[in-house]
């Protein structure tokens, strides 16, 4: 599936009914990270969740260990906000479930586009690409 470079955020949500209208709730983190702004109009693409393709904001347990898998994959492109600096001066961003992405050559408060270059069970490394 081709995903547009204009993608601002990606999350899973349920569609809820209220009378004659239906609502998709936007997670607070998407507003807080500056991806989207309340009151603005956006185009929405819906992708059906199925048993063989897990939703992006949930984790599927490993079949052997039963432990959740990292919420990112090698080669994945993400926009992240640098929240802290690590002991060696690398930027630290947090995504789903508090999972850490280490981003070298970044500073606190920066919002950067990164490519995930290494994935471990409790952290990943992302290289700034923009």
C-alpha positions as CSV (number, residue, x, y, z in Angstrom):
1,X,0.0,0.0,0.0
2,X,1.3,3.4,-0.9
3,X,1.2,6.0,1.9
4,X,1.3,9.7,1.0
5,X,4.3,11.8,2.2
6,X,1.6,14.2,3.4
7,X,0.6,11.8,6.2
8,X,0.4,13.7,9.5
9,X,-0.4,10.9,11.9
10,X,-1.4,7.3,12.1
11,X,-3.4,5.8,14.9
12,X,-6.2,3.3,15.5
13,X,-9.6,4.3,16.7
14,X,-13.2,3.0,16.8
15,X,-16.0,4.7,15.1
16,X,-18.7,5.6,17.6
17,X,-22.4,6.4,16.9
18,X,-24.3,9.3,18.5
19,X,-27.8,9.8,17.0
20,X,-27.4,10.5,13.3
21,X,-23.7,11.1,13.4
22,X,-20.5,9.1,13.8
23,X,-17.3,10.1,15.4
24,X,-13.7,9.0,15.2
25,X,-11.8,10.2,18.3
26,X,-8.3,11.7,17.8
27,X,-5.8,10.7,20.6
28,X,-4.7,13.6,22.7
29,X,-1.0,12.9,21.8
30,X,-1.7,13.8,18.2
31,X,-2.8,17.3,19.2
32,X,-0.1,17.7,21.8
33,X,2.7,16.7,19.4
34,X,1.5,19.3,16.9
35,X,0.6,16.9,14.1
36,X,-3.0,18.3,13.9
37,X,-4.9,21.3,15.2
38,X,-8.5,21.3,16.6
39,X,-10.9,23.2,14.4
40,X,-9.0,22.5,11.2
41,X,-10.3,20.3,8.4
42,X,-8.4,17.2,7.4
43,X,-8.8,14.4,4.8
44,X,-9.3,11.0,6.5
45,X,-8.3,7.6,5.1
46,X,-9.8,4.6,6.7
47,X,-8.0,1.2,6.6
48,X,-9.9,-1.8,7.8
49,X,-8.4,-3.7,10.7
50,X,-8.2,-7.5,10.0
51,X,-6.9,-10.5,12.0
52,X,-3.8,-10.7,9.8
53,X,-2.8,-7.0,9.9
54,X,-2.5,-5.5,13.4
55,X,-3.5,-1.9,13.9
56,X,-0.5,0.5,14.2
57,X,-1.1,1.7,17.8
58,X,-1.6,-1.8,19.3
59,X,1.0,-4.4,19.7
60,X,0.7,-8.1,19.0
61,X,2.3,-10.5,21.4
62,X,5.2,-12.6,20.2
63,X,4.0,-16.1,19.5
64,X,6.9,-17.6,21.5
65,X,7.4,-15.3,24.5
66,X,3.9,-13.7,24.7
67,X,5.6,-10.3,25.1
68,X,4.4,-7.3,23.1
69,X,6.4,-6.5,20.0
70,X,8.0,-3.1,19.4
71,X,5.5,-0.6,17.9
72,X,8.0,0.3,15.1
73,X,9.8,-1.7,12.4
74,X,13.1,-1.2,10.7
75,X,12.8,1.1,7.7
76,X,9.7,2.7,9.0
77,X,9.4,6.5,8.6
78,X,8.0,8.5,11.6
79,X,7.6,12.0,12.8
80,X,8.7,12.3,16.4
81,X,9.2,15.0,19.0
82,X,12.4,14.9,21.0
83,X,11.4,15.0,24.7
84,X,14.7,14.4,26.5
85,X,18.4,13.9,26.0
86,X,20.1,10.6,26.9
87,X,23.3,10.2,28.8
88,X,25.4,10.4,25.6
89,X,23.6,13.5,24.3
90,X,21.3,11.7,21.9
91,X,17.7,12.8,21.6
92,X,14.9,10.7,23.1
93,X,11.4,10.4,21.7
94,X,8.6,8.3,23.0
95,X,5.9,6.6,20.9
96,X,3.2,4.1,21.7
97,X,3.3,2.6,25.2
98,X,6.3,4.8,26.1
99,X,8.6,2.9,23.7
100,X,11.8,4.9,23.2
101,X,13.3,6.0,19.9
102,X,16.9,7.3,20.2
103,X,17.6,10.0,17.7
104,X,21.3,11.1,17.4
105,X,22.1,14.8,16.5
106,X,18.8,16.1,17.8
107,X,17.7,18.6,20.5
108,X,14.9,18.7,23.0
109,X,11.7,20.2,21.5
110,X,12.6,19.4,17.9
111,X,10.0,17.6,15.7
112,X,11.9,15.5,13.2
113,X,11.2,13.0,10.5
114,X,13.2,9.8,11.2
115,X,13.8,6.5,9.5
116,X,14.0,3.6,12.0
117,X,17.4,2.0,11.5
118,X,17.6,-0.4,14.4
119,X,14.9,-2.1,16.5
120,X,15.4,-3.7,19.9
121,X,12.8,-5.0,22.4
122,X,12.9,-1.9,24.5
123,X,14.2,0.9,22.2
124,X,14.9,1.8,18.6
125,X,17.3,4.1,16.8
126,X,16.1,6.6,14.3
127,X,18.2,8.6,11.8
128,X,16.9,12.1,10.9
129,X,16.0,12.2,7.2
130,X,14.4,15.7,7.2
